[in-house]
Amino acid sequence: MFDVLIKNGSIVDGSAAPAYIGDIAIKDGRIAKVGRVDGSARRVIEADGKVAAPGFIDPHTHFDVQLLWDGAARPALAHGVTSVVPGNCSLSLAPLKAHDRAKLIGMFQQIEEMPPEAFTQAFAWTWETFDGYREALRSRISVNVAPLVGHSVIRLWVMGDAANQRAANRDEIERMQALLRTCLEAGAVGLSTSFVDIDDRGWPVPSRFAEFEELDALCAVLGEYGRMLQCVPEFYAMDLTIARIDQLAELSIRHNIPTTFSPLFDISAAPNNAPRAIARVEEQFARGARVWPQMQTRPIDISFSLLRPSLFFARLPRWVQVLRLPLEARLAALRSSDTVAKMVADLGPDGGEAMMGGLIVRGGDAAPDEVVGHRLSEIARDRGEAPGMALIGLSLENGLDVAFLSASMGHEDAERIGSMLAHPLVHIGASDGGAHLASFATYGDTGYLFSEFVRRKGAMSLEQAVRKITAETADIWGLKDRGRIEVGRHADIVVFDPDLIARGEERAVFDMPGDGMRYVRDSIGVETVLVNGVVSYEHGAYTDARAGQFCL
Amino acid sequence: MSADRFEAVILDAHIAPGHDGAAELMVRLRYPNGAEQIISLEADIGFRLMRSCGAADLSGLAGHSWRRMMSD
């Protein structure tokens, strides 16, 4: 008798082969049989009209801390994500000495916009070593976890306060190598580093003080295990990113390791940037290097409030002048009818309809519920005001703590993005799941892949899209026996409606420790998710299963 | 500080979304040899650049030396 039998699904097996109707039998957490299956099972899932595919793999997340109180990395699991890679961008929760915790929390707070309460209220922080972190997670996880270890915390462990003050000496580099080795032995899937980020004091994070000799030595250790180097390059300047691609290629070839970098996105103001990076990646792959650029599926929005000056207004001199005033002076200026009249006049004869009418009130702050999710055009009409006036009025009435969103301002050209996502050397990822909590929702990129790039634009077939976020990801990261519907593989399976799968609208929820707010998107069209053969989500609800494993 | 012909100058600037969802300044530079590059600046630095150039809006950035990005 099988444990689970998925019947009559359209099997998309992760290889990009055409879908076919069949059954999937599961026994002891693994796929036991695929095709027409006779025999009984303790649980039968009817999948008529639905796709049964390998569970999706998210290779760029910051779920390190959330997994400690929410093993499903909600709502990632509901979107069909069965495996996540935390520990990106040089930051991980281990190895870390107890007295360095505040420093790491500050880095997570600054870089990934996580509230400090997330680290202090929801779990007992009992470990220092990577193995200890793994043990702390072991009984809690409902998704599979392939954790990276952060370069910044490795430096902190070995160098203490000097970690973000200077280069390491030979002895320190050797101790870092030994420490990295213990983390890899304990199940780390690779090392993450950053050439960009700053901590809560505005200082470069420790990994940025590493000289090439240090990174090279750490990559030599990765080479002993064939594990991944992930990095955040200087993405604000493409010439520097190109130089990093070349450096990653050298490290990849020299140590025979895979490397990946993120983010890479397409901006109309710099239309050559992403194509240049991909062209360089092609050259380096041709040399034998493995340098995988990670590209997100979702477009990038701009959000702002009048609490802080935003460059959104940089074309409007009077707005810039007012919004750069100290808070009290800014409030006074915005209460001046004469000043506001001039500001609105600067928006043109339509009172800001063209520039601001499409802004959406986001919620999660002081915005009244009745306007959350509404366009400024509608709100202005209801108030009998011009949009510019309504934006100022609504902000003033709520202590300026009202966030507005200008949707799809970048990485939004579906024709261009679709062809890039379909490129065989572009790695779909960079979701940042679990991070940037109060800025935007980092969930649902997989649903968006299907709704936008498979169904609406036809940039790739359903089978190709599934392969990109399952088998291809497992192969890039070396996740053994994941990402395919094949006999003997781990039974990570998502059953979804191919005509419906999508991401929901962004909404604010207050489910972080300390009632902290974050933006999320619900899943649409995902019916059942199995992790290692155990039903972990079905029909809109999470089960009590804790079947996640560490995967390598 | 106006640009001389031996250093990179700002050609123009545009607003674009940054990785973290904040508006950023995309500044296009031209080097003396004719090469161009676009650099993205976050809000604090972008506003500082505008102040340094005495620019009331983005159009006021054109023609200034790239060094303005580093001055306060």
Interface residues (C-beta under 8 A of the other chain):
Chain A: E113 F235 Y236 A237 M238 D239 P263 F265 I267 S268 A269 A270 N273 I300 D301 I302 S303 F304 R308 P309 S310 L311 F312 A314 R315 L316 P317 V320 Q321 R324 M409 G410 H411 H436 S439 F440
Chain B: A13 H14 I15 A16 P17 G18 H19 D20 G21 A22 A23 E24 L25 M26 Q37 I38 I39 S40 L41 A43 G46 F47 M50 A56 D57 L58
